[in-house]
């Protein structure tokens, strides 16, 4: 290949996250609402009938579909479907930092305000129950952070003969931080807690 063609290819390339075209894309909403004692953040408890993560605490959200205008549209659509409200009841939708999980997923979080929260009717097929936490509590109480170490386990056919050290190769250990918020008998953790912590960092 000629140098001119190589440089032309490079010049026409728009950088993106390497491998992101194969990632699953999800969007979630951090829903705020007004109560007598101030602003609250709403959480869902996933239905026990769901195949994936039943009983887990989460924010409304789901996969970004081809029919969605953009990631914000997906977050709004999922919130409408899961909480049984009208699209017009969701206002002030703003993006937070997106996240790339080690499991091939890009997560696009948004924060939004829900008007007329008394009209919420959770979809029982997806939502077991909902609850709220005062924003003041979340601002005043930092999350617990615990560490999980991930161990490298190559498959049986891994070509050790092609790497320095062979089977004694010193794999770089990798750890992840798991965030936890305790509120009464509730434990908010995982990606939900990490998004929540980021949201609190922004508004503090």
ZASETOR-620087 format. One line per field, with one value per residue: residue number from 0; x, y, z of N, C-alpha, C, O in turn. Coordinates in steps of 0.2 Angstrom, whole numbers, plus 5000, padded with zeros to 4 digits. Example, Ala and Ser with C-alpha at 12.3 -4.5 7.8 and 13.67 -1.06 7.14 Angstrom:
BEGIN
num: [0	1]
n.x: [5066	5064]
n.y: [4972	4989]
n.z: [5039	5035]
ca.x: [5062	5068]
ca.y: [4978	4995]
ca.z: [5039	5036]
c.x: [5066	5064]
c.y: [4984	5000]
c.z: [5039	5039]
o.x: [5071	5067]
o.y: [4983	5006]
o.z: [5042	5040]
***
This chain:
BEGIN
num: [0	1	2	3	4	5	6	7	8	9	10	11	12	13	14	15	16	17	18	19	20	21	22	23	24	25	26	27	28	29	30	31	32	33	34	35	36	37	38	39	40	41	42	43	44	45	46	47	48	49	50	51	52	53	54	55	56	57	58	59	60	61	62	63	64	65	66	67	68	69	70	71	72	73	74	75	76	77	78	79	80	81	82	83	84	85	86	87	88	89	90	91	92	93	94	95	96	97	98	99	100	101	102	103	104	105	106	107	108	109	110	111	112	113	114	115	116	117	118	119	120	121	122	123	124	125	126	127	128	129	130	131	132	133	134	135	136	137	138	139	140	141	142	143	144	145	146	147	148	149	150	151	152	153	154	155	156	157	158	159	160	161	162	163	164	165	166	167	168	169	170	171	172	173	174	175	176	177	178	179	180	181	182	183	184	185	186	187	188	189	190	191	192	193	194	195	196	197	198	199	200	201	202	203]
n.x: [5004	5003	5011	5003	4990	4989	4990	4979	4969	4971	4968	4955	4949	4938	4941	4936	4930	4939	4933	4920	4910	4904	4899	4886	4873	4866	4854	4850	4840	4841	4829	4822	4811	4798	4795	4787	4797	4807	4818	4819	4827	4822	4821	4820	4815	4819	4808	4805	4802	4810	4823	4836	4846	4835	4826	4836	4841	4839	4840	4827	4828	4836	4840	4847	4837	4836	4825	4825	4828	4839	4852	4846	4833	4830	4832	4822	4811	4811	4809	4796	4789	4792	4788	4775	4771	4767	4776	4777	4778	4791	4804	4818	4829	4846	4862	4874	4890	4895	4897	4909	4908	4917	4912	4908	4899	4891	4886	4874	4870	4857	4850	4834	4818	4803	4787	4771	4772	4763	4756	4762	4763	4770	4776	4772	4777	4791	4795	4796	4794	4794	4805	4810	4824	4829	4837	4845	4850	4858	4868	4874	4879	4892	4896	4900	4916	4921	4933	4936	4945	4950	4954	4965	4962	4967	4961	4961	4967	4976	4990	5003	5017	5019	5021	5032	5039	5029	5019	5021	5019	5018	5003	4995	4986	4969	4958	4941	4931	4918	4903	4893	4878	4869	4853	4841	4834	4839	4851	4860	4869	4883	4883	4872	4874	4887	4884	4875	4884	4892	4882	4879	4891	4892	4881	4884]
n.y: [4994	5011	5026	5037	5033	5026	5037	5044	5036	5036	5050	5051	5045	5044	5046	5034	5025	5011	4997	4999	4998	4986	4986	4984	4996	5006	5016	5026	5034	5046	5049	5063	5070	5080	5081	5084	5086	5090	5088	5072	5056	5044	5026	5010	4993	4979	4968	4952	4942	4944	4939	4943	4950	4950	4958	4967	4984	4998	5011	5018	5012	5005	4996	5005	5007	5005	5013	5024	5041	5047	5044	5050	5050	5037	5034	5042	5036	5023	5026	5031	5019	5010	5017	5020	5033	5049	5055	5069	5072	5072	5082	5094	5086	5081	5076	5065	5059	5047	5029	5016	4999	4985	4974	4975	4985	5001	5014	5026	5039	5049	5064	5068	5077	5073	5077	5078	5066	5058	5051	5041	5024	5010	4998	4981	4970	4973	4981	4978	4986	5003	5016	5030	5041	5054	5068	5076	5067	5059	5068	5071	5059	5050	5037	5020	5012	4998	4985	4975	4961	4956	4941	4935	4922	4913	4904	4886	4883	4894	4902	4901	4899	4910	4921	4931	4923	4913	4901	4907	4920	4936	4942	4957	4963	4967	4978	4982	4996	4995	5003	5007	5012	5014	5014	5014	4998	4996	4992	5001	4998	4994	4998	5007	5013	5019	5028	5036	5042	5049	5058	5065	5071	5080	5090	5094]
n.z: [5000	4996	5004	5003	5002	5014	5023	5019	5023	5037	5040	5037	5047	5061	5078	5091	5105	5107	5100	5103	5095	5096	5109	5121	5123	5135	5144	5158	5171	5184	5194	5201	5213	5221	5239	5254	5264	5256	5241	5234	5229	5218	5218	5210	5214	5207	5199	5205	5196	5185	5174	5174	5187	5198	5211	5213	5218	5208	5195	5184	5168	5153	5138	5124	5110	5093	5088	5096	5098	5103	5117	5128	5125	5126	5139	5145	5139	5144	5158	5157	5154	5164	5176	5173	5169	5161	5147	5147	5160	5164	5166	5164	5160	5161	5156	5163	5167	5156	5157	5155	5156	5163	5156	5143	5140	5138	5147	5149	5159	5165	5173	5180	5182	5190	5188	5197	5206	5213	5203	5199	5193	5195	5183	5185	5179	5178	5189	5206	5217	5223	5230	5239	5243	5253	5246	5254	5263	5256	5251	5263	5268	5264	5252	5256	5251	5244	5239	5225	5219	5203	5195	5183	5172	5160	5145	5142	5130	5129	5121	5129	5125	5117	5124	5135	5149	5149	5156	5168	5168	5173	5177	5176	5190	5193	5200	5206	5211	5222	5226	5240	5247	5262	5268	5279	5279	5267	5253	5243	5229	5218	5200	5201	5213	5210	5200	5207	5216	5208	5203	5215	5218	5208	5211	5223]
ca.x: [5000	5007	5010	4998	4984	4989	4989	4972	4965	4971	4965	4948	4946	4936	4942	4930	4932	4941	4929	4914	4904	4901	4896	4879	4872	4860	4853	4846	4837	4841	4823	4821	4804	4798	4791	4786	4803	4812	4819	4820	4829	4818	4824	4816	4817	4818	4804	4808	4800	4814	4828	4842	4846	4829	4827	4841	4839	4841	4836	4824	4832	4837	4844	4845	4834	4837	4820	4826	4831	4846	4852	4842	4826	4830	4831	4815	4806	4811	4806	4789	4787	4793	4785	4768	4769	4768	4783	4777	4779	4798	4807	4824	4834	4853	4867	4879	4896	4894	4902	4911	4909	4922	4908	4906	4893	4892	4880	4873	4865	4854	4846	4828	4814	4797	4781	4765	4774	4758	4753	4767	4760	4775	4774	4773	4781	4798	4796	4793	4792	4799	4805	4814	4829	4830	4843	4849	4853	4863	4873	4877	4882	4896	4896	4906	4919	4925	4937	4936	4951	4948	4959	4966	4961	4967	4957	4965	4971	4980	4997	5008	5023	5020	5022	5038	5037	5025	5014	5023	5018	5015	4997	4993	4980	4965	4953	4936	4928	4911	4900	4887	4874	4864	4847	4837	4836	4841	4858	4861	4876	4885	4883	4868	4878	4892	4880	4872	4889	4894	4877	4880	4897	4890	4877	4887]
ca.y: [5000	5017	5030	5042	5030	5025	5043	5046	5032	5039	5057	5050	5041	5048	5041	5033	5021	5005	4991	5002	4996	4979	4986	4986	5003	5007	5023	5026	5040	5047	5053	5067	5072	5084	5079	5089	5087	5092	5084	5065	5053	5038	5020	5004	4987	4975	4962	4945	4938	4946	4934	4947	4954	4951	4960	4972	4991	5001	5017	5016	5012	4999	4996	5010	5004	5008	5018	5030	5047	5047	5040	5053	5048	5030	5035	5044	5030	5017	5029	5031	5012	5007	5020	5021	5040	5052	5059	5076	5073	5071	5088	5095	5080	5083	5071	5064	5056	5040	5024	5010	4993	4979	4968	4976	4989	5008	5016	5033	5041	5056	5066	5072	5079	5070	5081	5074	5059	5054	5048	5035	5017	5005	4992	4976	4966	4975	4984	4975	4991	5009	5020	5037	5043	5062	5071	5079	5061	5057	5073	5071	5053	5047	5030	5015	5010	4992	4984	4968	4960	4952	4937	4933	4915	4911	4898	4880	4884	4900	4901	4903	4899	4916	4927	4931	4920	4907	4900	4910	4927	4940	4946	4963	4962	4972	4978	4987	4998	4994	5008	5005	5017	5011	5018	5009	4991	4996	4993	5003	4996	4992	5003	5011	5017	5023	5033	5040	5045	5054	5063	5069	5075	5086	5095	5097]
ca.z: [5000	4996	5009	5002	5004	5022	5027	5018	5028	5044	5040	5036	5053	5067	5084	5096	5110	5103	5101	5106	5090	5099	5116	5122	5125	5140	5147	5164	5173	5191	5195	5207	5214	5227	5244	5259	5267	5251	5235	5235	5223	5217	5216	5209	5216	5201	5200	5207	5190	5180	5174	5176	5193	5201	5218	5214	5218	5202	5192	5178	5162	5149	5132	5119	5105	5086	5087	5101	5095	5106	5123	5133	5123	5128	5147	5146	5137	5149	5164	5156	5154	5171	5181	5171	5169	5154	5145	5149	5168	5165	5164	5167	5159	5160	5155	5168	5164	5154	5160	5152	5161	5160	5153	5136	5140	5139	5151	5148	5164	5165	5179	5178	5188	5189	5191	5199	5207	5215	5198	5197	5194	5193	5179	5190	5176	5179	5195	5212	5222	5222	5236	5238	5248	5253	5243	5259	5266	5251	5252	5270	5269	5258	5251	5258	5245	5245	5233	5223	5215	5198	5194	5176	5171	5153	5143	5142	5124	5128	5119	5134	5122	5113	5128	5139	5155	5148	5161	5174	5166	5179	5175	5180	5194	5192	5205	5204	5217	5223	5231	5244	5252	5267	5270	5283	5277	5259	5251	5236	5227	5211	5195	5203	5218	5207	5196	5212	5219	5203	5203	5221	5217	5203	5214	5230]
c.x: [5004	5005	5004	4991	4983	4987	4982	4967	4965	4968	4957	4945	4944	4937	4936	4934	4933	4936	4922	4908	4901	4898	4889	4878	4865	4860	4848	4845	4838	4835	4823	4813	4804	4793	4791	4792	4809	4813	4821	4823	4825	4822	4819	4819	4815	4813	4807	4806	4805	4820	4835	4841	4839	4830	4832	4838	4843	4838	4832	4829	4833	4841	4842	4843	4836	4831	4821	4830	4838	4846	4847	4834	4825	4828	4824	4810	4805	4808	4799	4786	4787	4789	4777	4766	4769	4774	4783	4779	4787	4801	4814	4829	4841	4857	4872	4885	4894	4899	4903	4912	4914	4918	4905	4900	4895	4885	4879	4867	4863	4850	4840	4823	4807	4791	4776	4767	4769	4754	4757	4763	4765	4772	4776	4777	4789	4800	4792	4790	4796	4799	4810	4818	4829	4837	4848	4853	4859	4869	4877	4881	4886	4895	4902	4909	4923	4928	4937	4941	4949	4955	4959	4966	4961	4963	4963	4970	4975	4987	5002	5015	5025	5022	5028	5035	5033	5020	5015	5023	5015	5009	4996	4986	4976	4959	4947	4933	4920	4908	4894	4884	4869	4859	4842	4839	4838	4848	4858	4868	4877	4885	4878	4871	4883	4889	4878	4878	4892	4889	4878	4886	4896	4886	4879	4890]
c.y: [5006	5022	5035	5039	5028	5032	5046	5042	5035	5046	5056	5046	5045	5044	5040	5028	5014	5000	4993	5000	4990	4980	4987	4993	5003	5014	5022	5033	5040	5051	5056	5069	5076	5081	5085	5091	5089	5087	5077	5062	5046	5032	5015	4998	4982	4969	4956	4940	4939	4941	4937	4951	4955	4953	4965	4979	4994	5008	5014	5017	5005	5000	5001	5006	5008	5014	5024	5035	5048	5043	5044	5051	5041	5030	5037	5039	5025	5020	5029	5024	5009	5010	5022	5029	5043	5055	5066	5077	5073	5078	5089	5089	5083	5077	5071	5061	5049	5035	5018	5004	4989	4974	4970	4980	4997	5010	5024	5036	5048	5057	5069	5073	5076	5074	5076	5067	5055	5050	5042	5028	5012	4999	4986	4970	4967	4978	4981	4980	4997	5012	5026	5038	5051	5063	5073	5073	5059	5062	5073	5064	5050	5039	5026	5013	5003	4989	4976	4967	4955	4948	4935	4925	4913	4905	4892	4881	4890	4899	4904	4903	4906	4922	4926	4928	4914	4907	4904	4918	4930	4945	4952	4962	4968	4972	4983	4989	4997	4999	5005	5011	5013	5016	5014	5002	4990	4996	4995	5002	4995	4998	5009	5016	5022	5029	5038	5045	5051	5060	5068	5073	5081	5092	5097	5104]
c.z: [5000	5002	5009	5004	5011	5025	5025	5022	5035	5045	5040	5042	5059	5073	5088	5101	5107	5105	5103	5101	5092	5106	5116	5125	5130	5142	5153	5166	5181	5192	5201	5207	5221	5232	5249	5263	5262	5245	5237	5228	5223	5215	5215	5212	5210	5203	5201	5201	5185	5180	5176	5182	5197	5209	5219	5214	5212	5200	5186	5172	5158	5143	5127	5113	5098	5085	5091	5097	5097	5113	5128	5131	5126	5136	5148	5144	5142	5156	5163	5157	5160	5176	5179	5171	5162	5153	5147	5156	5169	5162	5167	5166	5157	5160	5161	5164	5162	5156	5155	5157	5158	5157	5147	5136	5141	5142	5151	5153	5163	5172	5177	5183	5186	5192	5192	5201	5210	5210	5196	5198	5191	5189	5183	5186	5176	5185	5201	5216	5220	5229	5235	5244	5248	5250	5249	5263	5262	5251	5258	5272	5263	5258	5254	5251	5247	5238	5232	5218	5209	5196	5186	5176	5164	5152	5142	5136	5123	5126	5123	5130	5118	5118	5133	5146	5155	5153	5168	5173	5172	5176	5179	5184	5193	5197	5203	5211	5217	5228	5234	5248	5256	5269	5273	5281	5270	5258	5244	5234	5220	5206	5197	5208	5215	5203	5201	5215	5215	5203	5209	5221	5213	5207	5220	5229]
o.x: [5009	5000	5001	4987	4978	4983	4979	4962	4959	4964	4954	4939	4948	4934	4932	4939	4929	4936	4918	4902	4895	4895	4886	4882	4860	4865	4844	4848	4836	4836	4824	4810	4808	4788	4794	4793	4815	4808	4825	4821	4824	4826	4813	4825	4809	4814	4812	4809	4805	4822	4839	4837	4838	4835	4833	4833	4849	4833	4834	4833	4829	4844	4836	4847	4837	4833	4817	4835	4843	4841	4844	4831	4820	4824	4821	4805	4800	4805	4795	4781	4782	4787	4774	4761	4771	4778	4788	4780	4789	4801	4817	4833	4841	4856	4874	4884	4891	4905	4899	4917	4915	4922	4900	4895	4899	4880	4884	4861	4866	4848	4840	4824	4805	4791	4775	4765	4769	4750	4755	4760	4765	4767	4782	4781	4793	4805	4786	4785	4802	4795	4813	4817	4830	4842	4854	4859	4865	4875	4883	4885	4883	4894	4907	4905	4927	4926	4937	4942	4945	4960	4954	4970	4955	4964	4969	4976	4978	4990	5005	5019	5030	5023	5030	5030	5032	5016	5011	5025	5010	5010	4997	4981	4978	4957	4948	4934	4917	4911	4890	4888	4866	4861	4838	4845	4838	4852	4856	4872	4872	4886	4879	4870	4884	4892	4878	4877	4893	4891	4877	4886	4899	4888	4877	4892]
o.y: [5006	5022	5036	5043	5029	5031	5049	5045	5035	5047	5060	5045	5050	5038	5045	5026	5011	4998	4988	5000	4988	4975	4990	4995	5001	5017	5018	5038	5036	5058	5054	5070	5076	5079	5090	5097	5089	5083	5076	5064	5043	5033	5015	4998	4981	4966	4954	4935	4935	4938	4934	4956	4961	4951	4968	4980	4993	5010	5009	5021	5001	5005	5003	5002	5014	5019	5029	5034	5049	5041	5040	5050	5039	5026	5035	5038	5023	5016	5027	5023	5006	5007	5024	5030	5039	5057	5068	5083	5074	5079	5085	5088	5086	5072	5076	5060	5045	5037	5016	5004	4988	4969	4967	4979	4998	5009	5027	5034	5052	5053	5073	5069	5077	5075	5071	5062	5049	5045	5038	5027	5011	4997	4984	4966	4962	4977	4980	4980	4997	5011	5026	5035	5054	5060	5072	5074	5058	5060	5074	5064	5048	5036	5029	5012	5004	4991	4972	4970	4950	4950	4933	4922	4913	4900	4894	4879	4891	4894	4909	4908	4907	4927	4920	4930	4910	4912	4905	4922	4928	4950	4951	4961	4974	4967	4988	4986	4999	4999	5002	5015	5009	5022	5010	5001	4985	5000	4990	5005	4996	5004	5015	5022	5027	5034	5045	5050	5056	5066	5074	5079	5087	5097	5102	5107]
o.z: [5004	5005	5014	5007	5014	5030	5030	5025	5038	5050	5042	5043	5060	5074	5089	5100	5103	5111	5104	5103	5090	5108	5111	5129	5127	5143	5153	5164	5184	5191	5207	5202	5225	5230	5248	5264	5264	5244	5242	5223	5228	5210	5217	5213	5209	5208	5198	5200	5180	5185	5179	5182	5198	5212	5224	5211	5210	5204	5184	5172	5160	5142	5127	5110	5099	5082	5090	5093	5093	5115	5132	5136	5128	5138	5153	5148	5144	5159	5168	5160	5162	5181	5184	5173	5157	5158	5149	5158	5175	5156	5171	5171	5152	5164	5163	5158	5166	5158	5151	5160	5152	5155	5145	5132	5146	5139	5153	5153	5160	5175	5172	5188	5180	5198	5190	5198	5210	5211	5191	5204	5185	5190	5184	5189	5176	5188	5201	5219	5217	5234	5230	5250	5242	5252	5248	5265	5265	5250	5258	5276	5258	5263	5255	5246	5251	5233	5236	5213	5211	5195	5184	5179	5161	5156	5142	5136	5118	5129	5122	5132	5116	5115	5135	5149	5159	5155	5172	5177	5174	5174	5186	5181	5193	5199	5199	5216	5212	5234	5231	5251	5253	5271	5269	5283	5268	5262	5240	5237	5216	5209	5196	5208	5217	5204	5200	5216	5217	5203	5209	5223	5214	5206	5223	5234]
***
